[in-house]
């Protein structure tokens, strides 16, 4: 199956990777729900914290939660799958991940559908944003340009995806001839719909995941196992 997947990759001219949490979990970045398994955070529903309602009810708690996640990402390093993807300068990388591990691996042409945890932005409409230090994330604070608060520059439950990122991802997936799907359960929409979009446009689909997913029926080849072990074999 690895050899068959490599042949598909070799014959493709326009390859897009589409990744989820399973790409970074081997680097020590907990999946979204697993991030609530330690200490204080076992008392809180992460889906509630990652929402506009949660921020409105207790913004300091939400910012503390993201500080916890940010420090975990700061401690992480790119794994062999990140490095293998970064080594392919001809690929576009569409990711649901908010971490910066693909960037640190040296990848280019990255489209982050759910924003970036490495930045804060105004919760209002003034448009202010700034990069933050993952090792020393700031506490809750007021936007320097308006009276609203700053919040992590990520997409929360119930929010729309960034328009530019979504359009870029749709364009890339509808124009590719191979979509390499890595570490996503394919249940979070609209992002998961990109797999079907690529399929309907005639692209080949290779899925790498630790278990079958909602998109398994769309795959030409499905490889079950760790991304850090399989992806370098496909792209090396």
Secondary structure, 3 states (H helix, E strand, C coil): CHHHHHHHHHHCCCEEEEECHHHHHHHCCCCCCHHHCCHHHHHCCHHHHCEHHHHHHCHHHHHHHHHHHHHHHHHCCCCHHHHHHHCCCCCEEEECCCCCHHHHHCCCCEEECCEEEEEEEECCCCCCEEECCHHHCCCCCECCCCCCEEEEEECCECCCCCHHHHHHHHHHHHHCCEEEEECCCCCCCCCCHHHHHHHHCCCEEEEEECCCCCCHHHCCEEEECCHHHHHHHHHC
